[in-house]
Every structure is written in C-alpha cells, then in structure tokens.
Amino acid sequence: MANSLAHTKWVCKYHIVFTPKYRRKIIYNQLRLDIRTILKDLCKWKGVEIIEGNCM
C-alpha cells in the first residue's frame, strides 16, 4: 500500500487525538456521535481510510 513517485516510496499513517477544550463527560457523551459522523464525513471527502477508531 505504498505510494510512489520516480525515486521515492512512502506510506502515510496518522494517529489523530481529538481533545475537546471542556472534557466534561456529560457534554462529550452528547456530542460523541456527532463528532464521529463529522470525522467520518471529512475522511470520506478527502479519500482517507479509517482503520480503527476509539472514543474514551
């Protein structure tokens, strides 16, 4: 799954951590599904494959 050009090859992998400013459980639990949907839509729009996701 490496991308390549004439003289280079690379594999791009990212670990993204989303940390809201106010990390109260009540607020975060209410927004959890909305955040998930927004991130999935953005990744689909940019052509990015999500391999694994966790919410804690």
mmJSON file of the N, C-alpha and C atoms, coordinates in Angstrom:
{"data_MODEL":{"atom_site":{
"group_PDB":["ATOM","ATOM","ATOM","ATOM","ATOM","ATOM","ATOM","ATOM","ATOM","ATOM","ATOM","ATOM","ATOM","ATOM","ATOM","ATOM","ATOM","ATOM","ATOM","ATOM","ATOM","ATOM","ATOM","ATOM","ATOM","ATOM","ATOM","ATOM","ATOM","ATOM","ATOM","ATOM","ATOM","ATOM","ATOM","ATOM","ATOM","ATOM","ATOM","ATOM","ATOM","ATOM","ATOM","ATOM","ATOM","ATOM","ATOM","ATOM","ATOM","ATOM","ATOM","ATOM","ATOM","ATOM","ATOM","ATOM","ATOM","ATOM","ATOM","ATOM","ATOM","ATOM","ATOM","ATOM","ATOM","ATOM","ATOM","ATOM","ATOM","ATOM","ATOM","ATOM","ATOM","ATOM","ATOM","ATOM","ATOM","ATOM","ATOM","ATOM","ATOM","ATOM","ATOM","ATOM","ATOM","ATOM","ATOM","ATOM","ATOM","ATOM","ATOM","ATOM","ATOM","ATOM","ATOM","ATOM","ATOM","ATOM","ATOM","ATOM","ATOM","ATOM","ATOM","ATOM","ATOM","ATOM","ATOM","ATOM","ATOM","ATOM","ATOM","ATOM","ATOM","ATOM","ATOM","ATOM","ATOM","ATOM","ATOM","ATOM","ATOM","ATOM","ATOM","ATOM","ATOM","ATOM","ATOM","ATOM","ATOM","ATOM","ATOM","ATOM","ATOM","ATOM","ATOM","ATOM","ATOM","ATOM","ATOM","ATOM","ATOM","ATOM","ATOM","ATOM","ATOM","ATOM","ATOM","ATOM","ATOM","ATOM","ATOM","ATOM","ATOM","ATOM","ATOM","ATOM","ATOM","ATOM","ATOM","ATOM","ATOM","ATOM","ATOM","ATOM","ATOM","ATOM","ATOM","ATOM"],
"id":[1,2,3,4,5,6,7,8,9,10,11,12,13,14,15,16,17,18,19,20,21,22,23,24,25,26,27,28,29,30,31,32,33,34,35,36,37,38,39,40,41,42,43,44,45,46,47,48,49,50,51,52,53,54,55,56,57,58,59,60,61,62,63,64,65,66,67,68,69,70,71,72,73,74,75,76,77,78,79,80,81,82,83,84,85,86,87,88,89,90,91,92,93,94,95,96,97,98,99,100,101,102,103,104,105,106,107,108,109,110,111,112,113,114,115,116,117,118,119,120,121,122,123,124,125,126,127,128,129,130,131,132,133,134,135,136,137,138,139,140,141,142,143,144,145,146,147,148,149,150,151,152,153,154,155,156,157,158,159,160,161,162,163,164,165,166,167,168],
"type_symbol":["N","C","C","N","C","C","N","C","C","N","C","C","N","C","C","N","C","C","N","C","C","N","C","C","N","C","C","N","C","C","N","C","C","N","C","C","N","C","C","N","C","C","N","C","C","N","C","C","N","C","C","N","C","C","N","C","C","N","C","C","N","C","C","N","C","C","N","C","C","N","C","C","N","C","C","N","C","C","N","C","C","N","C","C","N","C","C","N","C","C","N","C","C","N","C","C","N","C","C","N","C","C","N","C","C","N","C","C","N","C","C","N","C","C","N","C","C","N","C","C","N","C","C","N","C","C","N","C","C","N","C","C","N","C","C","N","C","C","N","C","C","N","C","C","N","C","C","N","C","C","N","C","C","N","C","C","N","C","C","N","C","C","N","C","C","N","C","C"],
"label_atom_id":["N","CA","C","N","CA","C","N","CA","C","N","CA","C","N","CA","C","N","CA","C","N","CA","C","N","CA","C","N","CA","C","N","CA","C","N","CA","C","N","CA","C","N","CA","C","N","CA","C","N","CA","C","N","CA","C","N","CA","C","N","CA","C","N","CA","C","N","CA","C","N","CA","C","N","CA","C","N","CA","C","N","CA","C","N","CA","C","N","CA","C","N","CA","C","N","CA","C","N","CA","C","N","CA","C","N","CA","C","N","CA","C","N","CA","C","N","CA","C","N","CA","C","N","CA","C","N","CA","C","N","CA","C","N","CA","C","N","CA","C","N","CA","C","N","CA","C","N","CA","C","N","CA","C","N","CA","C","N","CA","C","N","CA","C","N","CA","C","N","CA","C","N","CA","C","N","CA","C","N","CA","C","N","CA","C","N","CA","C","N","CA","C","N","CA","C"],
"label_alt_id":[null,null,null,null,null,null,null,null,null,null,null,null,null,null,null,null,null,null,null,null,null,null,null,null,null,null,null,null,null,null,null,null,null,null,null,null,null,null,null,null,null,null,null,null,null,null,null,null,null,null,null,null,null,null,null,null,null,null,null,null,null,null,null,null,null,null,null,null,null,null,null,null,null,null,null,null,null,null,null,null,null,null,null,null,null,null,null,null,null,null,null,null,null,null,null,null,null,null,null,null,null,null,null,null,null,null,null,null,null,null,null,null,null,null,null,null,null,null,null,null,null,null,null,null,null,null,null,null,null,null,null,null,null,null,null,null,null,null,null,null,null,null,null,null,null,null,null,null,null,null,null,null,null,null,null,null,null,null,null,null,null,null,null,null,null,null,null,null],
"label_comp_id":["MET","MET","MET","ALA","ALA","ALA","ASN","ASN","ASN","SER","SER","SER","LEU","LEU","LEU","ALA","ALA","ALA","HIS","HIS","HIS","THR","THR","THR","LYS","LYS","LYS","TRP","TRP","TRP","VAL","VAL","VAL","CYS","CYS","CYS","LYS","LYS","LYS","TYR","TYR","TYR","HIS","HIS","HIS","ILE","ILE","ILE","VAL","VAL","VAL","PHE","PHE","PHE","THR","THR","THR","PRO","PRO","PRO","LYS","LYS","LYS","TYR","TYR","TYR","ARG","ARG","ARG","ARG","ARG","ARG","LYS","LYS","LYS","ILE","ILE","ILE","ILE","ILE","ILE","TYR","TYR","TYR","ASN","ASN","ASN","GLN","GLN","GLN","LEU","LEU","LEU","ARG","ARG","ARG","LEU","LEU","LEU","ASP","ASP","ASP","ILE","ILE","ILE","ARG","ARG","ARG","THR","THR","THR","ILE","ILE","ILE","LEU","LEU","LEU","LYS","LYS","LYS","ASP","ASP","ASP","LEU","LEU","LEU","CYS","CYS","CYS","LYS","LYS","LYS","TRP","TRP","TRP","LYS","LYS","LYS","GLY","GLY","GLY","VAL","VAL","VAL","GLU","GLU","GLU","ILE","ILE","ILE","ILE","ILE","ILE","GLU","GLU","GLU","GLY","GLY","GLY","ASN","ASN","ASN","CYS","CYS","CYS","MET","MET","MET"],
"label_asym_id":["A","A","A","A","A","A","A","A","A","A","A","A","A","A","A","A","A","A","A","A","A","A","A","A","A","A","A","A","A","A","A","A","A","A","A","A","A","A","A","A","A","A","A","A","A","A","A","A","A","A","A","A","A","A","A","A","A","A","A","A","A","A","A","A","A","A","A","A","A","A","A","A","A","A","A","A","A","A","A","A","A","A","A","A","A","A","A","A","A","A","A","A","A","A","A","A","A","A","A","A","A","A","A","A","A","A","A","A","A","A","A","A","A","A","A","A","A","A","A","A","A","A","A","A","A","A","A","A","A","A","A","A","A","A","A","A","A","A","A","A","A","A","A","A","A","A","A","A","A","A","A","A","A","A","A","A","A","A","A","A","A","A","A","A","A","A","A","A"],
"label_entity_id":["1","1","1","1","1","1","1","1","1","1","1","1","1","1","1","1","1","1","1","1","1","1","1","1","1","1","1","1","1","1","1","1","1","1","1","1","1","1","1","1","1","1","1","1","1","1","1","1","1","1","1","1","1","1","1","1","1","1","1","1","1","1","1","1","1","1","1","1","1","1","1","1","1","1","1","1","1","1","1","1","1","1","1","1","1","1","1","1","1","1","1","1","1","1","1","1","1","1","1","1","1","1","1","1","1","1","1","1","1","1","1","1","1","1","1","1","1","1","1","1","1","1","1","1","1","1","1","1","1","1","1","1","1","1","1","1","1","1","1","1","1","1","1","1","1","1","1","1","1","1","1","1","1","1","1","1","1","1","1","1","1","1","1","1","1","1","1","1"],
"label_seq_id":[1,1,1,2,2,2,3,3,3,4,4,4,5,5,5,6,6,6,7,7,7,8,8,8,9,9,9,10,10,10,11,11,11,12,12,12,13,13,13,14,14,14,15,15,15,16,16,16,17,17,17,18,18,18,19,19,19,20,20,20,21,21,21,22,22,22,23,23,23,24,24,24,25,25,25,26,26,26,27,27,27,28,28,28,29,29,29,30,30,30,31,31,31,32,32,32,33,33,33,34,34,34,35,35,35,36,36,36,37,37,37,38,38,38,39,39,39,40,40,40,41,41,41,42,42,42,43,43,43,44,44,44,45,45,45,46,46,46,47,47,47,48,48,48,49,49,49,50,50,50,51,51,51,52,52,52,53,53,53,54,54,54,55,55,55,56,56,56],
"pdbx_PDB_ins_code":[null,null,null,null,null,null,null,null,null,null,null,null,null,null,null,null,null,null,null,null,null,null,null,null,null,null,null,null,null,null,null,null,null,null,null,null,null,null,null,null,null,null,null,null,null,null,null,null,null,null,null,null,null,null,null,null,null,null,null,null,null,null,null,null,null,null,null,null,null,null,null,null,null,null,null,null,null,null,null,null,null,null,null,null,null,null,null,null,null,null,null,null,null,null,null,null,null,null,null,null,null,null,null,null,null,null,null,null,null,null,null,null,null,null,null,null,null,null,null,null,null,null,null,null,null,null,null,null,null,null,null,null,null,null,null,null,null,null,null,null,null,null,null,null,null,null,null,null,null,null,null,null,null,null,null,null,null,null,null,null,null,null,null,null,null,null,null,null],
"Cartn_x":[0.823,0.0,0.867,2.074,2.958,2.665,2.715,2.619,4.027,4.122,5.459,5.479,6.667,6.993,8.215,8.884,10.005,11.103,11.475,12.607,12.272,11.008,10.649,9.425,9.324,8.135,7.809,6.513,6.128,4.788,4.567,3.301,2.909,1.778,1.328,0.335,0.644,-0.252,-0.274,-1.444,-1.587,-2.337,-1.974,-2.68,-3.228,-4.543,-5.169,-5.85,-5.57,-6.191,-7.027,-8.314,-9.226,-9.491,-9.079,-9.257,-10.078,-11.347,-12.159,-11.678,-11.935,-11.474,-12.096,-13.387,-14.076,-14.445,-13.683,-13.856,-14.779,-15.948,-16.932,-17.637,-17.841,-18.434,-19.821,-20.601,-21.969,-21.951,-21.154,-21.087,-20.507,-19.416,-18.753,-19.647,-20.368,-21.256,-22.371,-22.843,-23.894,-23.365,-22.119,-21.549,-20.779,-20.631,-19.802,-20.208,-21.486,-21.955,-21.827,-22.057,-21.906,-20.448,-19.52,-18.095,-17.694,-18.187,-17.889,-18.375,-19.594,-20.171,-19.385,-19.028,-18.269,-16.911,-16.204,-14.891,-14.99,-16.015,-16.201,-16.486,-17.319,-17.641,-16.404,-15.602,-14.391,-13.405,-13.258,-12.341,-12.824,-14.126,-14.682,-14.461,-14.646,-14.491,-13.04,-12.08,-10.667,-10.082,-10.861,-10.373,-9.46,-9.71,-8.883,-9.603,-8.871,-9.438,-9.213,-10.288,-10.188,-10.022,-8.92,-8.642,-9.232,-9.12,-9.617,-9.995,-11.007,-11.406,-11.851,-11.505,-11.893,-12.354,-13.363,-13.815,-13.732,-13.046,-12.9,-13.243],
"Cartn_y":[-1.195,0.0,1.26,1.153,2.314,3.144,4.449,5.358,5.544,5.911,6.076,7.133,7.693,8.575,7.959,8.717,8.163,7.578,8.27,7.828,7.633,7.684,7.567,6.68,6.111,5.371,5.801,5.856,6.247,5.633,5.511,5.049,6.074,6.722,7.738,7.123,7.193,6.737,7.807,8.087,9.134,8.613,9.114,8.861,10.208,10.349,11.632,11.534,12.513,12.584,13.851,13.701,14.842,15.093,16.257,16.607,17.889,17.787,18.997,19.874,21.165,22.109,21.81,21.558,21.242,19.768,18.949,17.498,16.979,17.522,17.016,15.82,14.772,13.548,13.775,14.63,14.862,15.486,16.518,17.194,16.263,15.567,14.711,13.548,12.957,11.846,12.282,13.518,14.014,14.283,14.71,15.074,13.942,12.843,11.736,11.244,10.998,10.507,11.574,12.835,13.922,14.059,13.978,14.067,12.912,11.729,10.541,10.736,11.226,11.44,12.482,13.57,14.638,14.118,13.392,12.863,11.848,10.996,10.03,10.736,11.77,12.52,13.222,13.829,14.51,13.525,12.368,11.364,10.839,10.636,10.17,11.224,12.497,13.605,13.721,13.484,13.588,12.278,11.19,9.92,9.198,9.379,8.774,7.555,6.472,5.252,5.229,5.044,4.916,3.43,3.097,1.7,1.339,2.239,1.965,3.281,3.256,4.442,4.089,4.921,4.723,6.043,5.975,7.14,6.796,7.627,7.385,8.648],
"Cartn_z":[0.0,0.0,0.0,-0.484,-0.536,-1.778,-1.628,-2.763,-3.313,-4.582,-5.129,-6.225,-6.382,-7.497,-8.181,-9.001,-9.76,-8.872,-7.802,-6.982,-5.511,-5.14,-3.725,-3.54,-2.357,-1.941,-0.527,-0.194,1.149,1.519,2.817,3.377,4.438,4.258,5.21,6.188,7.474,8.527,9.606,10.118,11.118,12.327,13.483,14.741,15.173,15.165,15.478,16.837,17.685,19.005,19.043,19.281,19.386,20.867,21.358,22.763,22.85,23.247,23.378,24.531,24.435,25.449,26.81,26.826,28.08,28.048,28.752,28.667,29.761,29.845,30.799,30.185,30.973,30.452,29.873,30.509,30.035,28.641,28.453,27.156,26.108,26.462,25.482,25.063,26.002,25.656,24.715,24.866,23.984,22.576,22.467,21.175,20.509,21.184,20.708,19.319,19.117,17.817,16.729,17.096,16.126,15.686,16.63,16.306,15.397,15.704,14.884,13.448,13.311,11.98,11.197,11.847,11.177,10.713,11.581,11.193,10.061,10.087,9.005,7.683,7.716,6.501,5.94,6.816,6.362,5.742,6.346,5.804,4.457,4.328,3.056,1.972,2.331,1.388,0.91,1.83,1.485,0.951,0.942,0.436,1.413,2.699,3.748,4.303,4.512,5.072,6.583,7.334,8.787,9.099,9.746,10.075,11.434,12.398,13.736,14.404,15.24,15.987,17.374,18.338,19.742,20.339,21.185,21.942,23.418,24.167,25.609,26.373],
"occupancy":[1.0,1.0,1.0,1.0,1.0,1.0,1.0,1.0,1.0,1.0,1.0,1.0,1.0,1.0,1.0,1.0,1.0,1.0,1.0,1.0,1.0,1.0,1.0,1.0,1.0,1.0,1.0,1.0,1.0,1.0,1.0,1.0,1.0,1.0,1.0,1.0,1.0,1.0,1.0,1.0,1.0,1.0,1.0,1.0,1.0,1.0,1.0,1.0,1.0,1.0,1.0,1.0,1.0,1.0,1.0,1.0,1.0,1.0,1.0,1.0,1.0,1.0,1.0,1.0,1.0,1.0,1.0,1.0,1.0,1.0,1.0,1.0,1.0,1.0,1.0,1.0,1.0,1.0,1.0,1.0,1.0,1.0,1.0,1.0,1.0,1.0,1.0,1.0,1.0,1.0,1.0,1.0,1.0,1.0,1.0,1.0,1.0,1.0,1.0,1.0,1.0,1.0,1.0,1.0,1.0,1.0,1.0,1.0,1.0,1.0,1.0,1.0,1.0,1.0,1.0,1.0,1.0,1.0,1.0,1.0,1.0,1.0,1.0,1.0,1.0,1.0,1.0,1.0,1.0,1.0,1.0,1.0,1.0,1.0,1.0,1.0,1.0,1.0,1.0,1.0,1.0,1.0,1.0,1.0,1.0,1.0,1.0,1.0,1.0,1.0,1.0,1.0,1.0,1.0,1.0,1.0,1.0,1.0,1.0,1.0,1.0,1.0,1.0,1.0,1.0,1.0,1.0,1.0],
"B_iso_or_equiv":[0.0,0.0,0.0,0.0,0.0,0.0,0.0,0.0,0.0,0.0,0.0,0.0,0.0,0.0,0.0,0.0,0.0,0.0,0.0,0.0,0.0,0.0,0.0,0.0,0.0,0.0,0.0,0.0,0.0,0.0,0.0,0.0,0.0,0.0,0.0,0.0,0.0,0.0,0.0,0.0,0.0,0.0,0.0,0.0,0.0,0.0,0.0,0.0,0.0,0.0,0.0,0.0,0.0,0.0,0.0,0.0,0.0,0.0,0.0,0.0,0.0,0.0,0.0,0.0,0.0,0.0,0.0,0.0,0.0,0.0,0.0,0.0,0.0,0.0,0.0,0.0,0.0,0.0,0.0,0.0,0.0,0.0,0.0,0.0,0.0,0.0,0.0,0.0,0.0,0.0,0.0,0.0,0.0,0.0,0.0,0.0,0.0,0.0,0.0,0.0,0.0,0.0,0.0,0.0,0.0,0.0,0.0,0.0,0.0,0.0,0.0,0.0,0.0,0.0,0.0,0.0,0.0,0.0,0.0,0.0,0.0,0.0,0.0,0.0,0.0,0.0,0.0,0.0,0.0,0.0,0.0,0.0,0.0,0.0,0.0,0.0,0.0,0.0,0.0,0.0,0.0,0.0,0.0,0.0,0.0,0.0,0.0,0.0,0.0,0.0,0.0,0.0,0.0,0.0,0.0,0.0,0.0,0.0,0.0,0.0,0.0,0.0,0.0,0.0,0.0,0.0,0.0,0.0],
"pdbx_formal_charge":[null,null,null,null,null,null,null,null,null,null,null,null,null,null,null,null,null,null,null,null,null,null,null,null,null,null,null,null,null,null,null,null,null,null,null,null,null,null,null,null,null,null,null,null,null,null,null,null,null,null,null,null,null,null,null,null,null,null,null,null,null,null,null,null,null,null,null,null,null,null,null,null,null,null,null,null,null,null,null,null,null,null,null,null,null,null,null,null,null,null,null,null,null,null,null,null,null,null,null,null,null,null,null,null,null,null,null,null,null,null,null,null,null,null,null,null,null,null,null,null,null,null,null,null,null,null,null,null,null,null,null,null,null,null,null,null,null,null,null,null,null,null,null,null,null,null,null,null,null,null,null,null,null,null,null,null,null,null,null,null,null,null,null,null,null,null,null,null],
"auth_seq_id":[1,1,1,2,2,2,3,3,3,4,4,4,5,5,5,6,6,6,7,7,7,8,8,8,9,9,9,10,10,10,11,11,11,12,12,12,13,13,13,14,14,14,15,15,15,16,16,16,17,17,17,18,18,18,19,19,19,20,20,20,21,21,21,22,22,22,23,23,23,24,24,24,25,25,25,26,26,26,27,27,27,28,28,28,29,29,29,30,30,30,31,31,31,32,32,32,33,33,33,34,34,34,35,35,35,36,36,36,37,37,37,38,38,38,39,39,39,40,40,40,41,41,41,42,42,42,43,43,43,44,44,44,45,45,45,46,46,46,47,47,47,48,48,48,49,49,49,50,50,50,51,51,51,52,52,52,53,53,53,54,54,54,55,55,55,56,56,56],
"auth_comp_id":["MET","MET","MET","ALA","ALA","ALA","ASN","ASN","ASN","SER","SER","SER","LEU","LEU","LEU","ALA","ALA","ALA","HIS","HIS","HIS","THR","THR","THR","LYS","LYS","LYS","TRP","TRP","TRP","VAL","VAL","VAL","CYS","CYS","CYS","LYS","LYS","LYS","TYR","TYR","TYR","HIS","HIS","HIS","ILE","ILE","ILE","VAL","VAL","VAL","PHE","PHE","PHE","THR","THR","THR","PRO","PRO","PRO","LYS","LYS","LYS","TYR","TYR","TYR","ARG","ARG","ARG","ARG","ARG","ARG","LYS","LYS","LYS","ILE","ILE","ILE","ILE","ILE","ILE","TYR","TYR","TYR","ASN","ASN","ASN","GLN","GLN","GLN","LEU","LEU","LEU","ARG","ARG","ARG","LEU","LEU","LEU","ASP","ASP","ASP","ILE","ILE","ILE","ARG","ARG","ARG","THR","THR","THR","ILE","ILE","ILE","LEU","LEU","LEU","LYS","LYS","LYS","ASP","ASP","ASP","LEU","LEU","LEU","CYS","CYS","CYS","LYS","LYS","LYS","TRP","TRP","TRP","LYS","LYS","LYS","GLY","GLY","GLY","VAL","VAL","VAL","GLU","GLU","GLU","ILE","ILE","ILE","ILE","ILE","ILE","GLU","GLU","GLU","GLY","GLY","GLY","ASN","ASN","ASN","CYS","CYS","CYS","MET","MET","MET"],
"auth_asym_id":["A","A","A","A","A","A","A","A","A","A","A","A","A","A","A","A","A","A","A","A","A","A","A","A","A","A","A","A","A","A","A","A","A","A","A","A","A","A","A","A","A","A","A","A","A","A","A","A","A","A","A","A","A","A","A","A","A","A","A","A","A","A","A","A","A","A","A","A","A","A","A","A","A","A","A","A","A","A","A","A","A","A","A","A","A","A","A","A","A","A","A","A","A","A","A","A","A","A","A","A","A","A","A","A","A","A","A","A","A","A","A","A","A","A","A","A","A","A","A","A","A","A","A","A","A","A","A","A","A","A","A","A","A","A","A","A","A","A","A","A","A","A","A","A","A","A","A","A","A","A","A","A","A","A","A","A","A","A","A","A","A","A","A","A","A","A","A","A"],
"auth_atom_id":["N","CA","C","N","CA","C","N","CA","C","N","CA","C","N","CA","C","N","CA","C","N","CA","C","N","CA","C","N","CA","C","N","CA","C","N","CA","C","N","CA","C","N","CA","C","N","CA","C","N","CA","C","N","CA","C","N","CA","C","N","CA","C","N","CA","C","N","CA","C","N","CA","C","N","CA","C","N","CA","C","N","CA","C","N","CA","C","N","CA","C","N","CA","C","N","CA","C","N","CA","C","N","CA","C","N","CA","C","N","CA","C","N","CA","C","N","CA","C","N","CA","C","N","CA","C","N","CA","C","N","CA","C","N","CA","C","N","CA","C","N","CA","C","N","CA","C","N","CA","C","N","CA","C","N","CA","C","N","CA","C","N","CA","C","N","CA","C","N","CA","C","N","CA","C","N","CA","C","N","CA","C","N","CA","C","N","CA","C","N","CA","C","N","CA","C"],
"pdbx_PDB_model_num":[1,1,1,1,1,1,1,1,1,1,1,1,1,1,1,1,1,1,1,1,1,1,1,1,1,1,1,1,1,1,1,1,1,1,1,1,1,1,1,1,1,1,1,1,1,1,1,1,1,1,1,1,1,1,1,1,1,1,1,1,1,1,1,1,1,1,1,1,1,1,1,1,1,1,1,1,1,1,1,1,1,1,1,1,1,1,1,1,1,1,1,1,1,1,1,1,1,1,1,1,1,1,1,1,1,1,1,1,1,1,1,1,1,1,1,1,1,1,1,1,1,1,1,1,1,1,1,1,1,1,1,1,1,1,1,1,1,1,1,1,1,1,1,1,1,1,1,1,1,1,1,1,1,1,1,1,1,1,1,1,1,1,1,1,1,1,1,1]
}}}
